[in-house]
Amino acid sequence: MTVSVDDELWSAVGDPTRRRMLDVLLADGGGTATTLSGRLPVTRQAVAKHLGVLHRVGLVQVTPSGRERRYEVDEAQLARAVAQLSAVGATWDARLQRIKRIAEAIQRGQEK
């Protein structure tokens, strides 16, 4: 079974600060760079940079809100990411089961 993985998406999600941002955005129903910087241990400029990465891969959508921009998680894209992760997990589970069966067969052969 071959799983198609979006490397750019997973590179974006691989950063712990961006994962925390997604958590906050999901919990709060959205936010701005300013509100996020108040909830995270990074500067507003760093938040804006991370949000740019999340927007580029489609995990957040942007809406102008006065002088700022409001970010919300794109739940369809997040669901796609979760589905990819589940598929990768299932692939590895199958591989590990095959390795286990091979190891057990080898062990049975050595016990004879």
C-alpha positions as CSV (number, residue, x, y, z in Angstrom):
1,M,0.0,0.0,0.0
2,T,1.5,3.3,-1.1
3,V,0.4,6.5,0.7
4,S,0.6,9.9,-0.9
5,V,2.0,12.4,1.6
6,D,2.1,16.1,1.2
7,D,5.6,16.9,2.4
8,E,5.0,20.6,2.4
9,L,2.0,20.2,4.6
10,W,3.8,17.9,7.0
11,S,6.8,20.2,7.1
12,A,4.5,23.0,8.2
13,V,2.8,20.8,10.8
14,G,6.1,19.4,12.0
15,D,6.9,22.6,13.9
16,P,5.8,22.6,17.5
17,T,5.0,26.3,17.5
18,R,2.7,26.0,14.5
19,R,1.0,22.9,16.0
20,R,0.3,25.0,19.2
21,M,-1.0,27.8,17.0
22,L,-3.4,25.4,15.3
23,D,-4.5,24.3,18.8
24,V,-5.2,27.8,19.9
25,L,-7.0,28.8,16.7
26,L,-9.2,25.7,17.0
27,A,-10.0,26.4,20.6
28,D,-10.7,30.1,20.1
29,G,-12.4,29.8,16.7
30,G,-9.7,31.9,15.1
31,G,-7.5,34.8,16.0
32,T,-5.0,37.5,14.8
33,A,-1.3,37.6,15.0
34,T,-1.6,39.9,17.9
35,T,-4.0,37.7,19.9
36,L,-1.9,34.6,19.2
37,S,1.3,36.3,20.3
38,G,-0.4,37.0,23.6
39,R,-1.1,33.3,24.1
40,L,2.2,31.9,22.8
41,P,5.8,32.4,23.9
42,V,6.9,34.1,20.6
43,T,6.8,37.6,19.2
44,R,4.0,38.9,17.0
45,Q,6.5,38.9,14.0
46,A,7.3,35.3,14.6
47,V,3.6,34.5,14.8
48,A,2.9,36.3,11.5
49,K,5.7,34.3,9.9
50,H,4.4,31.0,11.2
51,L,0.8,31.9,10.1
52,G,2.2,32.6,6.6
53,V,3.5,29.1,6.4
54,L,0.2,27.6,7.6
55,H,-1.7,29.8,5.1
56,R,0.6,28.7,2.2
57,V,-0.2,25.0,2.8
58,G,-3.9,25.8,3.3
59,L,-4.3,25.0,7.0
60,V,-5.5,28.4,7.8
61,Q,-7.7,30.9,5.9
62,V,-7.3,34.7,6.2
63,T,-9.9,37.4,6.4
64,P,-9.1,41.1,6.7
65,S,-10.3,42.5,10.0
66,G,-9.7,46.2,10.3
67,R,-5.9,46.8,10.3
68,E,-5.2,43.1,11.1
69,R,-5.9,39.8,9.5
70,R,-8.0,37.1,11.2
71,Y,-6.9,33.5,10.8
72,E,-9.1,30.5,11.1
73,V,-8.3,26.8,10.7
74,D,-9.4,25.3,7.4
75,E,-11.1,22.3,8.8
76,A,-11.3,20.5,5.4
77,Q,-7.5,20.8,4.9
78,L,-7.0,19.7,8.6
79,A,-9.1,16.7,7.9
80,R,-7.0,15.9,4.8
81,A,-3.9,16.1,7.0
82,V,-5.4,13.8,9.6
83,A,-6.4,11.3,6.9
84,Q,-2.9,11.3,5.5
85,L,-1.5,10.7,9.0
86,S,-4.0,7.8,9.6
87,A,-3.0,6.3,6.2
88,V,0.7,6.5,7.1
89,G,0.0,5.0,10.5
90,A,-1.9,2.1,8.9
91,T,0.9,1.5,6.4
92,W,3.5,1.3,9.3
93,D,1.2,-1.0,11.3
94,A,1.0,-3.4,8.4
95,R,4.8,-3.3,7.9
96,L,5.4,-3.9,11.6
97,Q,3.0,-6.8,11.6
98,R,5.0,-8.4,8.7
99,I,8.2,-7.9,10.5
100,K,6.7,-9.5,13.6
101,R,5.6,-12.5,11.6
102,I,9.0,-12.9,10.1
103,A,10.7,-12.6,13.5
104,E,8.3,-15.2,14.9
105,A,9.0,-17.6,12.0
106,I,12.7,-17.2,12.5
107,Q,12.4,-17.8,16.2
108,R,10.3,-20.9,15.7
109,G,12.9,-22.2,13.2
110,Q,15.7,-21.7,15.8
111,E,13.7,-23.6,18.5
112,K,13.6,-26.8,16.5
